[in-house]
Amino acid sequence: MLLWVFFLVTLTLSSGSHGSPPSQPLRMPRYADAIFTNSYRKVLAQLSARKLLQDIMSRQQGERNQEQGAKVRLGRQVDSMWADQKQMALENILVTLLQEHSLIKHQELRDLTKYSPGEMQAAAG
């Protein structure tokens, strides 16, 4: 805006006091328009470039977040599988111990039934 005021004042002063040809005053505003248009285009180009760069960066960040999310989900799945395997191993150990304990109890019961009540007292005493 200030640039336009300067050129209008220059145009008015030059056309009235010096008697310059009419083509000269018209050339100054066109030159000012060209300068403004070039500057405006540069600003628009910078804004466009920044927007493009932000889009690229946000897309890359989104991909990284997806990769990290996939890694976390995979890690949880692996942890879950590992916990399941450990639980199954513990269950197998417990089953084996219970079976052994049951066999021992059965053998003790068989041993007790072999003896008559008098023989048990003699064996104990």
MOSULKA-V654920 format. One record per helix or strand of 2 or more residues. SS is the DSSP state (H for helix, E for strand). FROM is the first residue (numbers start at 0). TO is the last residue. If there is no record, write none. Layout:
# MOSULKA-V654920
ss=SS from=FROM to=TO
ss=SS from=FROM to=TO
This chain:
# MOSULKA-V654920
ss=H from=1 to=17
ss=H from=21 to=113
ss=H from=116 to=123
